[in-house]
């Protein structure tokens, strides 16, 4: 097994970093092409570029070499003297800090170049470094400041040239179009970088929004699974507890005359409740498996499962009267919410309404809504008992489809749960 050398490889902006295989063997690293590196440098703000001072020092050295060549091999009649060479080379030193203080660098350069021109030295030698300074001001500053800077530089240069030669001043005005071109090139690059930065920012914001939406959906799915598990387990465990109590009572009431049929039926009911709970639990937890699509939730319970809930409540000892009058087929989400609300209401009635409670279930539709009402004549939970999450879960069920739910004791005794669920549910509602 070879040692990974990724840490020793140079890091390029935007370079492709290959995945390290399981045996930790280094594979081929793809470096960005020259055109990609140039576009990355153009798109990047020069003030945030890595190794900016080092690159500007190299740029200053290159510009100084170009200026020396121009001073030596062009216009030999105005070849700089010792003072001229000193001013010319000194004018290139501020370029090292052009990214940090562009205006200060330009001012220092003008302060060195003005006496250089006033001594009638080679007037073309400092031109490249002057253009670089002007471009830096244009690309890093506001357009108004850039225009004022250009006007000031042209005016000051013309005034200095007039003291040397009128012909040179006219020639400077003639070639001042290059100065304007350099400034406008810097302005265009600045706007282009702002445009690219805005695109990148929008992309980052969109990605962040997608991540937040994904987290929100995960949280909603976790809450949905928690509600399903609560409703399922509370209902099943309550029925199993009641059926077990029946079997225990039969066994303890008269051991000599054992009612084997009643005990066998209670045990069969417990087994059937366990099988139903196991199947529903498997369907609920199927969304946590990674083998299928992410939106796989299995079949949602609906209104067709209400008779089974009523039958289970009756087996647990409740006297349930049902009035189901639904003429339209509600959306699956609304049907599932109604099923879970009825399931939790019947479970609470069996647990808290006392022995053999009378429960009435009414379900009917009206224009635009599905009405669910579950009432009982029980005594309610015992004082000092620990409240559960049944009512909270029912309200969350109703809100998840845009409905409302009211629950509380009745004036004549007992407890009542009333829900109004809309028949039109928005897309994506759970």
C-alpha positions in Angstrom: 0.0 0.0 0.0 1.5 3.3 -1.1 1.3 6.5 0.9 -1.0 9.3 -0.3 0.8 12.2 -1.8 -2.2 14.5 -2.1 -0.9 16.8 0.6 2.4 17.3 -1.4 0.7 18.2 -4.6 0.3 21.9 -5.5 -3.2 23.3 -5.0 -4.6 25.1 -8.0 -7.7 27.3 -7.9 -10.5 25.2 -9.3 -8.3 22.1 -9.9 -10.0 18.7 -9.9 -9.2 16.7 -6.8 -9.5 13.0 -7.6 -11.0 10.6 -5.1 -8.5 8.5 -3.2 -9.3 4.8 -3.8 -9.6 2.3 -0.9 -6.0 1.3 -1.1 -4.9 4.9 -0.7 -3.0 4.9 -4.0 -2.5 8.3 -5.6 -4.0 8.5 -9.1 -3.5 11.1 -11.8 -4.2 14.7 -10.8 -5.8 16.9 -13.5 -4.4 20.4 -13.5 -6.5 23.3 -14.9 -5.7 24.4 -18.4 -4.0 27.7 -19.1 -7.2 29.3 -20.4 -9.1 28.3 -17.3 -6.4 29.8 -15.1 -6.5 33.0 -17.1 -10.3 33.3 -16.8 -10.1 32.6 -13.1 -7.6 35.4 -12.7 -9.8 37.8 -14.8 -13.0 36.9 -12.8 -11.3 37.2 -9.4 -11.1 40.5 -7.4 -7.4 41.5 -7.6 -7.5 42.5 -3.9 -8.4 39.0 -2.8 -6.0 37.1 -5.1 -3.5 34.8 -3.4 0.1 35.8 -3.5 -0.8 39.3 -4.7 2.3 41.1 -3.3 4.6 38.5 -4.8 3.0 38.6 -8.2 3.0 42.4 -8.2 6.7 42.4 -7.2 7.4 40.2 -10.3 5.2 42.5 -12.4 7.2 45.6 -11.2 10.5 43.9 -12.1 9.2 43.0 -15.6 7.9 46.5 -16.2 11.2 48.0 -15.0 13.1 45.8 -17.4 10.8 46.9 -20.2 11.3 50.5 -19.3 15.1 50.1 -19.2 15.0 48.6 -22.7 12.8 51.4 -24.1 15.0 54.0 -22.5 18.2 52.5 -24.0 17.0 51.6 -27.5 14.4 54.2 -28.4 14.9 58.0 -28.8 18.6 57.9 -27.9 18.6 61.7 -27.9 16.6 61.7 -24.7 18.3 58.8 -23.0 17.9 59.3 -19.2 20.8 60.5 -17.2 21.7 59.2 -13.7 18.8 61.2 -12.0 16.5 60.1 -14.8 17.3 56.4 -14.3 16.8 56.8 -10.6 13.3 58.4 -11.0 12.3 55.9 -13.7 13.2 52.8 -11.6 11.8 54.4 -8.4 8.5 54.9 -10.2 8.2 51.1 -10.5 8.6 50.4 -6.8 5.0 51.4 -5.8 3.6 48.8 -8.1 4.3 46.2 -5.4 1.4 47.7 -3.3 -1.0 48.5 -6.2 -3.7 46.1 -4.9 -3.8 47.6 -1.4 -3.6 51.3 -2.1 -4.2 52.0 -5.8 -4.7 55.7 -5.5 -1.7 56.2 -3.2 0.4 54.1 -5.7 -0.8 56.3 -8.6 0.0 59.5 -6.7 3.5 58.3 -5.8 4.1 57.3 -9.4 2.9 60.7 -10.7 5.2 62.4 -8.1 8.2 60.5 -9.6 7.3 60.6 -13.3 6.5 64.4 -13.4 10.1 65.5 -12.6 11.3 62.7 -14.9 9.4 64.2 -17.8 10.3 67.7 -16.8 14.0 66.8 -17.3 13.1 65.9 -20.9 14.0 62.2 -20.5 12.7 59.5 -22.8 8.9 60.0 -22.6 7.9 56.5 -23.7 9.8 54.6 -21.0 7.4 55.1 -18.1 4.3 54.6 -20.2 3.7 50.8 -19.4 3.9 51.3 -15.6 1.6 54.4 -15.9 -1.0 52.3 -17.8 -0.8 49.5 -15.2 -1.4 52.0 -12.3 -4.3 53.6 -14.2 -5.8 50.2 -14.9 -5.6 49.2 -11.2 -7.4 52.4 -10.2 -10.1 51.8 -12.7 -10.6 48.1 -11.9 -10.8 48.7 -8.1 -12.6 52.0 -7.8 -15.9 53.5 -8.7 -16.4 54.8 -12.3 -16.8 58.5 -11.2 -13.5 58.3 -9.3 -11.9 56.7 -12.3 -13.0 59.4 -14.7 -11.9 62.2 -12.4 -8.5 60.4 -12.0 -8.1 60.2 -15.8 -8.9 63.8 -16.3 -6.5 64.9 -13.6 -3.7 62.7 -14.9 -4.2 63.9 -18.5 -4.4 67.6 -17.4 -1.3 67.3 -15.2 0.7 65.5 -17.9 -0.2 68.1 -20.5 0.7 70.9 -18.2 4.1 69.4 -17.5 4.7 68.8 -21.3 3.8 72.4 -22.1 6.8 73.4 -19.9 9.0 71.1 -21.9 7.7 71.3 -25.5 4.5 72.4 -27.1 4.9 69.7 -29.7 5.2 67.1 -26.9 2.1 68.4 -25.2 0.1 68.1 -28.5 1.5 64.7 -29.0 0.4 63.7 -25.5 -3.2 64.9 -26.2 -3.2 63.0 -29.4 -2.3 59.7 -27.7 -4.5 60.4 -24.7 -7.0 58.0 -26.3 -4.9 55.2 -25.0 -5.3 56.5 -21.5 -9.1 56.6 -21.9 -9.1 53.1 -23.4 -7.1 51.8 -20.4 -9.5 53.4 -18.0 -12.6 52.1 -19.7 -11.1 48.7 -20.0 -10.6 48.7 -16.2 -14.2 49.8 -15.7 -15.6 47.1 -18.0 -13.5 44.4 -16.2 -14.8 45.7 -12.9 -18.4 45.5 -14.0 -17.8 42.0 -15.5 -16.4 40.9 -12.1 -19.4 42.3 -10.3 -21.6 40.4 -12.7 -19.8 37.1 -12.1 -19.8 37.7 -8.4 -23.6 38.3 -8.4 -24.0 35.0 -10.4 -21.9 33.1 -7.9 -23.8 34.7 -5.0 -27.1 33.7 -6.5 -25.9 30.2 -7.1 -24.6 30.0 -3.5 -27.9 31.4 -2.2 -29.9 28.9 -4.3 -27.8 26.0 -3.0 -28.2 27.2 0.6 -32.0 27.5 0.0 -32.0 23.9 -1.4 -30.1 22.7 1.6 -32.5 24.4 4.0 -35.4 23.0 2.1 -33.9 19.6 2.3 -33.4 20.0 6.0 -36.9 21.2 6.5 -38.3 18.2 4.6 -36.2 15.9 6.7 -37.5 17.5 9.9 -41.1 17.2 8.6 -40.6 13.6 7.7 -39.1 12.8 11.1 -42.1 14.5 12.7 -44.5 12.5 10.5 -42.8 9.2 11.4 -42.9 10.1 15.1 -46.6 10.9 14.8 -47.3 7.6 13.0 -45.3 5.6 15.5 -47.1 7.3 18.4 -50.5 6.7 17.0 -49.7 3.1 16.0 -48.0 2.0 19.2 -50.4 3.9 21.6 -53.4 2.3 19.8 -52.0 -1.2 19.6 -50.6 -1.3 23.1 -53.8 0.0 24.6 -55.8 -2.7 22.8 -53.4 -5.4 23.9 -53.5 -4.1 27.5 -57.3 -4.2 27.5 -57.4 -7.7 25.9 -54.8 -9.0 28.3 -56.8 -7.6 31.3 -59.9 -9.5 30.0 -58.0 -12.7 29.8 -56.5 -12.2 33.2 -59.9 -11.5 34.7 -61.4 -14.6 33.2 -58.5 -16.7 34.5 -58.7 -15.2 38.0 -62.5 -15.0 38.4 -63.3 -18.6 38.7 -60.4 -21.0 38.1 -62.6 -24.1 38.6 -65.0 -23.1 35.8 -62.5 -21.7 33.3 -64.1 -20.1 30.2 -61.6 -21.4 27.7 -63.5 -19.9 24.7 -63.3 -16.4 26.1 -59.6 -16.7 27.0 -58.8 -18.2 23.5 -60.7 -15.3 21.8 -58.8 -12.7 23.9 -55.5 -14.3 23.0 -56.5 -14.5 19.3 -57.4 -10.8 19.5 -54.0 -10.0 21.0 -52.3 -12.0 18.2 -54.3 -10.2 15.5 -53.5 -6.8 17.0 -49.8 -7.7 17.1 -49.9 -8.8 13.4 -51.7 -5.6 12.4 -49.3 -3.4 14.3 -46.3 -5.2 12.9 -47.5 -4.7 9.3 -48.3 -1.1 9.9 -45.0 -0.5 11.7 -43.1 -2.1 8.7 -44.9 0.3 6.3 -44.2 3.3 8.5 -40.5 2.5 8.8 -40.1 1.7 5.1 -39.3 5.4 4.4 -36.1 5.0 6.4 -34.7 2.4 4.0 -32.2 3.6 1.5 -32.9 1.1 -1.2 -36.0 2.7 -2.7 -36.9 6.2 -3.8 -36.7 8.9 -1.1 -40.4 9.7 -1.3 -41.6 6.1 -0.8 -44.0 6.1 2.1 -46.1 3.1 1.4 -49.9 3.2 1.2 -51.4 5.7 3.5 -54.3 4.7 5.8 -57.6 6.1 4.8 -61.3 6.2 5.6 -61.8 2.6 4.5 -59.8 1.6 7.6 -62.3 3.2 10.0 -64.5 0.2 10.4 -61.5 -1.8 11.6 -60.7 0.9 14.2 -64.3 0.8 15.4 -64.3 -3.0 15.6 -61.0 -2.9 17.6 -62.5 -0.4 20.0 -65.5 -2.5 20.5 -63.3 -5.5 21.3 -61.6 -3.4 23.9 -65.0 -2.9 25.6 -66.1 0.4 24.2 -69.7 0.9 23.0 -69.1 2.7 19.7 -71.8 4.2 17.6 -70.7 5.3 14.1 -72.3 7.6 11.6 -70.2 7.7 8.4 -71.7 9.8 5.7 -69.0 10.7 3.2 -70.1 11.3 -0.4 -66.8 12.3 -1.9 -63.4 10.6 -1.9 -61.0 13.0 0.0 -57.3 13.3 -1.0 -55.0 10.6 0.5 -53.4 13.1 2.9 -56.8 14.2 4.3 -58.0 10.6 4.5 -54.8 9.6 6.4 -55.2 12.6 8.8 -58.9 11.7 9.5 -57.9 8.1 10.1 -55.1 9.0 12.6 -57.4 11.5 14.4 -60.1 8.9 14.9 -57.5 6.3 15.9 -56.1 8.5 18.6 -59.5 9.7 19.8 -60.7 6.1 20.2 -57.5 5.1 21.9 -57.9 7.9 24.4 -61.5 7.0 25.0 -60.6 3.3 25.7 -57.7 4.4 28.0 -59.3 7.4 29.9 -63.1 7.2 29.6 -63.5 4.5 32.2 -65.0 1.0 31.8 -67.3 0.4 28.8 -67.5 4.0 27.6 -70.1 5.0 25.1 -68.4 6.6 22.1 -70.0 8.2 19.1 -68.1 8.7 15.8 -69.5 11.1 13.2 -67.9 11.6 9.9 -69.5 13.7 7.1 -68.5 16.0 4.3 -69.8 19.5 3.7 -68.8 22.1 1.0 -65.0 22.2 1.0 -64.4 20.4 4.3 -64.5 17.0 6.0 -65.9 17.0 9.5 -64.8 14.5 12.1 -66.4 14.3 15.6 -65.6 11.8 18.3 -67.5 12.1 21.7 -67.6 9.9 24.8 -69.4 9.9 28.1 -66.4 8.9 30.2 -64.9 10.5 33.3 -61.6 11.6 31.7 -58.1 10.9 32.8 -57.3 10.4 36.5 -56.2 13.6 38.4 -52.4 13.9 38.6 -51.8 11.7 35.6 -49.0 12.5 33.2 -50.4 14.0 30.0 -49.4 12.4 26.8 -49.0 13.7 23.3 -52.3 12.5 21.9 -54.0 15.8 21.6 -50.8 17.5 20.4 -50.5 14.8 17.7 -54.1 15.2 16.6 -53.7 19.0 16.2 -50.5 18.5 14.2 -52.4 16.0 12.0 -55.1 18.6 11.3 -52.6 21.4 10.7 -50.5 19.3 8.3 -53.4 19.3 5.8 -54.5 22.9 6.6 -57.3 22.0 8.9 -58.3 22.8 12.5 -59.0 20.7 15.6 -60.8 21.5 18.9 -60.7 19.1 21.8 -62.0 19.5 25.4 -64.5 18.3 28.0 -68.2 18.6 27.2 -70.5 20.7 29.5 -72.7 17.6 30.2 -69.7 15.4 30.9 -67.4 13.3 28.7 -64.9 14.5 26.1 -65.3 15.7 22.5 -62.8 16.0 19.6 -63.9 18.0 16.5 -61.8 18.4 13.4 -62.4 20.3 10.2 -60.2 19.1 7.3 -60.2 20.7 3.9 -61.0 18.6 0.9 -58.4 20.5 -1.3 -54.8 20.0 -0.2 -51.8 21.7 -1.6 -49.1 19.6 -3.4 -46.5 18.1 -1.2 -48.7 18.1 1.9 -48.0 15.1 4.1 
